[in-house]
């Protein structure tokens, strides 16, 4: 996987996420000090999926069970719903956290490393089956590894194959093709793009891809790092292009979750959806009908070879009470065995980071996802992972939502973002 992105991990400061739900994320059980593995060893494992919540929980539970069986170590699972986990993570890590916890590559990982909240895992690398690109994604600005990847997934434009075949549609290869396709869809009473941003983060993916297509990958990453002006012509071009595309999207996106938007595509009410491969989780039996294409080129001077492909994995909490047990489990979590345990447990796309993992259970969608990401020249981690978390959550979510409510006030939106960015990034 070619992830030749430039470093944006400097000038980091601990973000001020909401902490009201911190108690819900508190580590389970008591003191877990003791041996690292085997009989008598216990490791606490905090995950960002509530018990019984779906395929993602099933995968993580199966991985935990597989490690317990293979190592003889007791795994104390602390399952918390995704939003609570995200909102409480800072207080959790500064309190009495679990030994190992689910997290993300990129800026979000590096922020915790810079602030001493996660453990240096450099002595666990190299990990067989994880190449240099994944090691790069696990590396903080100090050159040390603090993260172990397990999976990744691309953001792309998804569609139902049967709907495209029925209407004689084909995936667009150019911007002109895309415009013609959207016009034809509207002419046939189909809304071209499903769109839901009630939760705030899904629309970030649209900004990301438009910015990479219009201004290039390096500019995008510099912008995420606070090194470019948000009220400059480049960013205004992104919002203006988006404004012109909005009539081809479902109206009133702020009142719709991503799952509801996906359901509309599943019913054939919408033709396409820009989202991650997890979109299949909301489609039920229609999931097998899914295919995708990468967003086409918008500027002839900028290749369409960059995309968001977030990497998920694990960190060890610096305040965890059994560091040796945490490190031992973290290294195993990067193995092919861990990926296989997760993939065998849930019928949903899970593209293993480890090259030695089995692909026998991969769907066509998973296989294509791996091929597309492998062919990409540049990989971004998604806006809320590539930039300061406080900026992403307290500035960009409301700013993008304000734009979606009033897309003609681009100058006002970008000026507001720049003012706040200057305060956060300096």
Secondary structure, DSSP 4 states (H G I P E B T S, - for coil): ----PPP---S--------TTGGGGPPPSS---S-SSSTT-EEEEEESS-TTSSHHHHHHHHHHHHHHHHH--EEEEEE--HHHHHHHHHHHHHSS--SEEEEESSHHHHHHHHTT-B---GGG-S-TT--HHHHHHTB-TTS-B--EEEEE--EEEEEEHHHHHHHT----SBHHHHHHHHHHHHHTT-EEE----TTSSHHHHHHHHHHHHHH-HHHHHHHHTT-S-TTSHHHHHHHHHHHHHGGGB-S-GGG--HHHHHHHHHTTSEEEEEEEGGGGGGTGGGGGGEEEEPPPBSSTTS-S-EEE--EEEEEEBTT-S-HHHHHHHHHHHTSHHHHHHHHTT-SS--EESSTTS--TT--HHHHHHHHHHHH-SEEE--HHHHS-HHHIIIIIHHHHHHHHH-TT-HHHHHHHHHHHHHHHH-
